Amino acid sequence: MVGRELVQFETAVRTGPASYRLGGLRRGLRGTEWAMDGHEAGERFLLIEEERLVQPLAALGTVGEVGATLRLAAVGLGDVEPVEAMLVISGEALMPPSPVHLTVRAQDGGRAFGWVRRSRAGWRWSNGGDVPLGEEAERYRIAVMDGATVVRSAESGAPDWFYSAAMIAADGTAGRPLAADVRQLGTLAQGRAARIGFIA
């Protein structure tokens, strides 16, 4: 984990006292592509080893509330006193990842949008089928944007939506460059938006 982005690598070659060159790098894993920009020197880094991961609250038979503060204490070999860290539960794991592969095409004077959903419940493509939904229902919120202004908002229960000619006329957006933001609405949280630009 580098900052808020999850990366994976095959090799790490030491190039100095405190530097490594990573090979076979994969970035933006598990829906963290939104955090790929804006990295800074000196930001936090955590090496994650899957077999060592623990869910402390689950081990205690409880769940954390978003916004709550959690105090962790760890004692390593040779430590006299535990090392403590405080963190705020952000709820990132409750958010569906943003949709991918957004498309838009002209159709009957309107614009037909499509996308592919992702799931917070299934990251391995084991049988060639769709990943599990991971939410109580499949729902999306679409916002047609003119700069920072929302021109129209809508919801869809499928990975597609049609901005009809009648809607375009009612919004007065014909021929204008716009953008569409698409978010998946999860059971516990709303996901981050994926965006595609288009001409109405």
N, C-alpha and C positions, 0 to 999 in steps of 0.2 A: 504494500500500500504506500503510494507516494502522494503526499497531501491527501486528497480525497479520491484519487484515481487508483484502481486496481490494475496492476501490470503483472505479466508473467514472462519469465525468461528461461532459456535453456542453459546458458553458460554465464559465468561471472569470472572475469580475468582481472586479477589485481594489477592496477597500473600505478599505484603510489601508496603512501602510508594510510591514506583514508579515501582511496578512490578505486572504482572498479569499472570495467567496460562490460556491459551486458550484451549478450548475443542471443539471437532467436527471440527478440522482444515482441510481445503481443500487448497491445494497449487497450484501455477503455473496457476492461472485462466486466461482466455482470452489470451492465447498464451504467458504468461510470464514465462513458465517453464525454459526458458534459463537463467533467473535471480535467480534461486533457489540456486545455489552454490555461495559461496564467501560472505555471509552476515558477517557483522562486528558489534561489539558492538557500540552503539551510532549512527547508521545510521538512516536516517530520517524515520518517520512513519506517516502515514496520515490515519485517520479513515474516510472512505467514506460512506456517507449515500445517497442512491440513490435519495430520494426525495429532497435532497438539492443540487444536482449537477446542475451546470449551464454551458452553453457554452458562455463565454463572447463575443467572436468574432461573433458567430452566432446571438446573441442578437442584435449586432450592424449592422447586415446585411453584414458582411464581412468575409473573410477567412484569415488565417495567412499563411505566406510564411515560408517554412522550413528554419531554420537558423536565422529567425528574432527574435529580442528580444521583449518581452512583459513585460510591467510594470503593476502590479496589486496593487490596493489600497483597503483596507477593513477597515470599521469602525464598531467596535463591541459596545455592550452596555457598557457604562462607558468610552469608549475611547475618549480622547480629540483630538488626532491627528490620522489620518489613519495609519495603518500598511502597509508598502509597501514591495513587493517582486518582484524581476526580474527573468524572466525565458526565456530560449531559446526554441523556437518551434522546437522539434526534429523530428516530422513527424511520430512518432510511430504508430499513428492511421491510417496512410496511407499504412502501410506495411501489406501484407497478413501474417497470422500466418504460421509457418513452418508446412509441412505435418506431419502426424502421421501414426503409424502402418506400417512402411516400412517392406517389405518382399523381399527376393531374393531366387530364386530357379534355379536349373540347368535345361536347356532346349536346346536340339539339339546342345550340345557342347558350348552353350553360357549361359548367366545368365539373367533371366527375373525378372525385378524389378516391384514392385507395391507399392502403398501407398494410403492413404485416405487424401483428402484435407480438410482444414478448411476454414472458411470465416470470414472476419472482419465485415461482414454485418449480421451475424445470429448466435447468441450464444445459443438461446433457441431451443430445439428440440421439437416443439409444435405438429407436425402432423406425426412424424415417417418418414418423407421424408428427402431428402438431404437439407442441409442448402443452402440458395441462394449463387450464385457464388460471387457476390459483386464486380466483375471486368468486364471489357469490353469483355474479352476472357479468357478461361482457358489455361494457358501456364506454363510450368515448365522448369527450367534449371537444367541439370544433369551434375555433374563433377565427373569423376572417378579419385580418388586421390591415389597416391603412396607417403605416408607421406604428405609433404607439396607441392608436385609436381602434377600439373594437367596432367593426362595421356591422357584424352579425355574429351571433353565437347560436349553436345548435348542439343536439346530442344525437348519437347514433348507437344502435345496439349491434352493429356489425362493422367490420373494418373497411367501411366505405361511406361516402356521403356525396350528395349531389347539390351543387350550388346552381340552381336553375336559372334560366333566362329571366323568369318573373322576379326572382330574388335579386338578381343583378340590377334589373330595371328599378325595383323598389328601393334598392340601396344607392342607386345613382353611381355605380362603380364601373360601368361599361368602358372597356379600353384602358383602365387604370392598372398600374402595377400594385399588386397586393401580396399578402402572405397569408397562409393558413397555418394555424397552430393546432396540433392534435394531441390531446392528453387522454390516457386511459384512466378511467375512474375506478379505483379499487374499492374493495370492501371497507378498508380502514384508512385509506389515504388516496389523494389524487396524485397521479404521476407527473413527471416533468414533460414539457411540451417538445414535440418534434415539429419542425417548420419546413414549409416549402413555399417558394415564391411562384407567382403566376400573374398573367394578365387577364383581367376579367372580361 
